[in-house]
Amino acid sequence: MIRLILAAALVAYVPGALIYRLPTGDRARRAELPAEERVFWHVVLSAAWSLGVVLALAWCARYSFNRLLLADAGLAGAVLAAGRGRLRYGGLARRPSWTAALPVALIVVGVAQFLPTSEYIIGGKDPGTYINEGVQIAQRGSIVIHDPVVAAVPDVATPLFFPLALGQPYDSLRFMGFFVSHLRAGEVVGQLPHLFPASIAIGYGLNGLTGARLAVAAWATLGLVAVYMFGARTFGPAPAIAASALLALNVIDVWFGRYPNSEVAMQALFFAALLACSRAHEDAQPFFGPVVGVLVMLLVFARLDGLLVAAALAGATVLSWIATDTKPRLGFVVTLVGGVAIGLAYLAGPLRAYFQTPLNFTDQISRPLAALALLAALAALAALIRLRRRHAEQVRRVVPIVIAVALLVAAAYALFLRAPGGKLTDYDAYALRTFTQFFFFPSALLVALAGILVVATHSFWRAPAFLVAFATFALVFFYKIHVVPEHFWMERRTLSIILPGALLLVGVAAVGDIAGGRRTWRLARRVVGAAFLIWLGMAYAAASRPLRSHVEYAGIIPYLEQLAGRIGDRDLTIVESRDAGPDTHVFAVPLAYIYARNVLVLASPKPDKLRLEAFIEDARQKYDRVLFLGGQGTDLLSRRIIAAPLADGRVQVPEYASTPWNVYPEGARRKEFDYSLYQLSIGERGSGGGFHLDVGDRDDLFVLRFNAKERSEGRTIRWTGPTSYISMPGLSGAEREVVLTMHDGGRPTAAPPARVTVRFNGTILGTLDVKPGFQEYRLAIPAELARAAGDAIEPAQLTLESTVWVPRDYLGGNDTRRLGVMIDRVDVN
């Protein structure tokens, strides 16, 4: 524990505390800042340095946690040596006041709201990608993963696992979220920017997988404090603490404060950058100029949106220079330009596949329009600069009003007039309405719009970058969200800047110090405003209450540890395809990149059998065992490919409902993973015994497009879907009859009758009317069909085409499966 505390302090506090005390850049004025802000900068500067070291070392494939500690200790030693005993403030530092308790309270609230964090370490979506990217940096020390399992796949077998991605800046897909950049070298790169994974790597170095998961809560808590610090400096402590408290209670922040995502890191870094920009330019403190550039560079390493932040801060700085004659700090300009250049080199280098994806969102029409808008903006800026001295006062008066009016008009249009049509989707057209209705609330939006007017007329030039950046992000992301339109995932776009910025505007309008008017009216406004904030906080707390008792995928980590324990270090595990139906493939990523098992994922649920036979024979020379992990839905077997069952597994974990953009999530449900583990070998399969399958019991390699395993009336069963398939290896050609044991499942009388059309290798054998109760249904197999099946290399296939019904449509509830009939056994005699 002592080692953990010392290491955490060295990573997250000591370097920044010493850098902040350096006797340069007008240290006396830094010492006069509030004590809580000084501590905040100690943490932010330390985090920036440590994250920069992790990224630099990982970019060079040299990262390790011990090297990070050495770098932090080395910087601390260098600063102590450079300071030459002059790191004390010498009585200049301001003593802590009552306001120091406010960020401490926010930290307590953050711990309560954001812990425990999700156990989302599986693959398939961004959260699992972030976690596994971070663990890979910690384990292998590099952004580029050198994966020997990929490199060991012979050329003849690469189509089984790595079909070429034609026209893409990568060779193939390793896992969802991981690209194979060079197939023969086995080089793999995570598709998501690596700043947030770098923090996960630090957490992993501190306390393993538990520490890695805590990274998201640490960022979310730091985000609360960053919003407060910027708000307190710009608008005063009352609006700042109100906004931060409301943010901590809002359902979006509560959800993503526990759920791995880079937006929480962007939120903390963005508001820290805003504060540094204000201190550098409006407060004329030169120390903070380079800090802004460094933080913006880190934002580019966190998200592509970081480029928008850089543009907004640069534009606001130029506006401030024009209107108030506040010249940009040289340190700010140099580090901003240099940081963005480094970020672009990173995006165009290791992350070129990720960088290409946003460009694909634009089409041949919008790109010229965007270029034209950029040229127009640059021309307008050049004109303003030219006329700066003559029209500075007019710019000072007009620019805030223009930005405010543009936001108000855009909000009115989005709320009342914008409608889908042409290329405009419904979820894009109604993005602001959805955000307001479900997550921000209409009354809060009205107050926030009033806050825009207040800031524009009273305090815009205290921090011009705030409203400029807020307007930029609001206009961009409420125009096109560029994300899967599901809740809560869709609202991640608002988390970094829009939601906290809007809450700051609410705080300013409700309890901000606005000059003018009688004292009685100002007091009444604050009383009414405080009452509104209390009501809004209670509404936010009520909405987020179900989330505070929910841990996404709780229990999946110990279960995966048990599964990994069944697989040896020298085993090769082939995992079913992503298209197979079940979600067993999501286990592949943590098995490979957290638990260091040798894993490959099939590219198709129907792999080429000859290639697969050759690959298994080759793999048995390199590995102790060749295993297969799947739920159901892989046509894997042939006359020579044999699978011996080793183990079955089933786990249910809590998963919050994912709903379309116009439906609020209903709550938690149980996510089930059902799989079997087999050992694969090559040999001659015996024939002449027909085919006999107990459906629902280790049937995973024989069934495709069925529903999950169940039990009914003491039997193992599965429900068929609209079209389900059964693979039948080992037929001799002498079989003459198919016997299906089925039950209509007790479907409602209003549902269509249970009817199943049966095909044998594409030829219809007959159509069956399935009755209640388990009964045997027999169909004859023509002799010529049976002989052809007995001579074929591929297994025979039985196709069941069922009339289906959806339980939710007839019985209510949440069951949206398309159910055919229950099937218990298949016998071919």
VENTA-V478365 format. One line per field, one symbol per residue. psi: psi as a letter, one per 30 degrees, with the letter a starting at -180 (. if undefined). A space follows every 50 residues. Layout:
psi=???
This chain:
psi=eeeeeeeeeeegeeeeeeeffkhlhieeeefflkeeeeeeeeeeeeeeee eeeeeeeeeghgkleeeeeeeeeeeeeeeeeefhggfkfhgfkklkafff feeeeeeeeeeeefklllhiflaeleeeeeeeeeeeeeefgkekkjjfee ffkleffefefikkikglgleakdljfkkjejeffhkkkkfklgeeeeee eeeeeehbeeeeffeeeeeeeeeeeeeeeeeeeefleeeeeeeeeeeffk eeeeefffjklfeeeeeeeefeeeeeeeeeeefhjfefefeeeeeeeeee felfffeeeeeeeeeeeeeeeeeggjkkkeeeeeeeeeeeeeeeeeefcf geeeeeeeffflafefeeeeeeeeeeeeeeeeeeeegeeegeeeeeeeee eeeeeeeeeeeeeeefekllkbfjlefeegeeeeeeeefekeeeeeeeee eeeeeefegeffiffeeeeeeeeeeeffekfhlkikkfeegfffeeeeee eeeeeeeeeegljklllleeeeeeeeeeeeeeeeeeeeeeeeefefffgk jkhkffeeeeeeeeffklfglkkkkllfgfdlgffffeeeeefeghljkk kkfkfiljeeeeeeeeeeefffleljlkkldkgkielaffjkkkkellkk kklkkkkkllfgkkkfalakkkkjllklkklkajkklfgakkkjkfjhge gflkhlllklkkhglkllklaejlkkkilgkfffkfkkjkjlkfghklff llkjkkkkkjhfkkflkkjklllklkkkkkkkeeeeeeefflekllkkkj jkklljeefffaagjgkjkclkkelkkj.
